[in-house]
Amino acid sequence: MTFNKVLDDVKIYEAGKPIELVVREYGVNPEDIIKLASNENPYGTSPKVVKRLTEVSSSAFVYPDDSMYELKDALASKFEVDSNNIIIGAGSDQVIEFCVHAKCNSNSNILMAKTTFAMYEIYGRQTGANILKTPSDEHNLNEFRKIYKDKGADLIFLCLPNNPLGECLDAKDVYDFLDEIDENTLVVLDGAYQEFARYKDGAKAINASDVTSKYPNVIYLGTFSKAYALGGMRVGYGIANPMIINSLYKLRPPFNITTLTLAGAIEALKDEEFVNECIVKNFVQMKRYEEFAVKQGFKYIPSFTNFITMYLGDFVSKEIAQKLLEKGVIVRDMTGYGFNAIRITIGRAEQNTKVFEILEKILEEIK
Ligand SMILES: *Cc1c(COP(=O)(O)O)cnc(C)c1O
């Protein structure tokens, strides 16, 4: 059977390995598994949100409120925008998909950093669009400018901070860049880790309200999957000028998030205290990873997120990631990105202590 030709160039997204797989393949007890591969919130879902989810579970038979009025209203007050500036997706992933399909076809150019969130390219190639990447792995706006000037772009992705590397552009530099971009080019500011970045360094904080009122061609994306600890519920959002939002709405399937998801997200926004505590702990624990790297003589990328990418020097990252997996520690090997490095989500204190112990032992054995 033949399929749409564009699919020939589409790679299948490889998600972080699930706990179930490690139990099955390596016989590790589920309680002993340390899953630090998908940048989930290691402190779990807020107890208030769990309680709310339990309460609404008996409403699972009812279709969700497709207007998503209450959630949009809560997001609108948080970000100081109007409800008609907001679209909700099944993860911000789905909003990325809407953006790509709303803007691109096989004649389009999509511009992104060389090493960034894999889904930008995957959705892009689904449309047959041309993918343009900067020479540098990390975001370098002068390289974006040069390619934009030479080749043009219909869609530009900036990941602020960047997954899987962890670096983050300053908001001011982003705004200067936006000033130079044509109104017919859609710019996606992916803020999946903005909560972490703005806590660590105010200069990284993107103001979604300012951006969307000043730039009619920019969309800001946020998610509940990382700091808000709702990865399993699949919910994210886009904030933009209503003209963009209306176009994206044409691509939205009805009831694209669930009744439980809606209730969980609304409750999560009420429990900011929980989120803030998690972010504080994240950076306390990140220090330990930095110290561990220094002690081992490993380089790492200073991170504005809830993960850290660490180069492994003379060790082979693929081998180390595999050995960690066999011991029940799930991390991301970066070989596929052309890096001899691993990306580790910053876990809870006791998880990190175990990771250091296990990793030290593995390194000692191989040496
Ligand atoms: C996790 C992530 C997302 C979206 O995740 P969803 O679970 O689909 O909301 C988007 N962009 C980046 C860079 C991410 O790391």
Ligand as a Chemical Component Dictionary entry (heavy atoms), coordinates in Angstrom:
data_LIG
# 
_chem_comp.id                   LIG 
_chem_comp.type                 NON-POLYMER 
_chem_comp.pdbx_formal_charge   0 
_chem_comp.three_letter_code    LIG 
# 
loop_
_chem_comp_atom.comp_id 
_chem_comp_atom.atom_id 
_chem_comp_atom.alt_atom_id 
_chem_comp_atom.type_symbol 
_chem_comp_atom.charge 
_chem_comp_atom.model_Cartn_x 
_chem_comp_atom.model_Cartn_y 
_chem_comp_atom.model_Cartn_z 
_chem_comp_atom.pdbx_ordinal 
LIG C1 C1 C 0 6.743 18.841 27.236 1  
LIG C2 C2 C 0 6.858 19.854 26.153 2  
LIG C3 C3 C 0 5.767 20.339 25.434 3  
LIG C4 C4 C 0 4.352 19.919 25.544 4  
LIG O1 O1 O 0 3.991 18.939 26.283 5  
LIG P1 P1 P 0 2.448 18.550 26.383 6  
LIG O2 O2 O 0 2.489 17.460 27.364 7  
LIG O3 O3 O 0 2.018 18.137 25.009 8  
LIG O4 O4 O 0 1.728 19.768 26.834 9  
LIG C5 C5 C 0 5.950 21.315 24.488 10 
LIG N1 N1 N 0 7.159 21.792 24.239 11 
LIG C6 C6 C 0 8.228 21.371 24.893 12 
LIG C7 C7 C 0 9.521 21.977 24.579 13 
LIG C8 C8 C 0 8.128 20.377 25.859 14 
LIG O5 O5 O 0 9.223 19.938 26.471 15 
# 
loop_
_chem_comp_bond.comp_id 
_chem_comp_bond.atom_id_1 
_chem_comp_bond.atom_id_2 
_chem_comp_bond.value_order 
_chem_comp_bond.pdbx_ordinal 
LIG C1 C2 SING 1  
LIG C2 C3 SING 2  
LIG C2 C8 DOUB 3  
LIG C3 C4 SING 4  
LIG C3 C5 DOUB 5  
LIG C4 O1 SING 6  
LIG O1 P1 SING 7  
LIG P1 O2 DOUB 8  
LIG P1 O3 SING 9  
LIG P1 O4 SING 10 
LIG C5 N1 SING 11 
LIG N1 C6 DOUB 12 
LIG C6 C7 SING 13 
LIG C6 C8 SING 14 
LIG C8 O5 SING 15 
# 
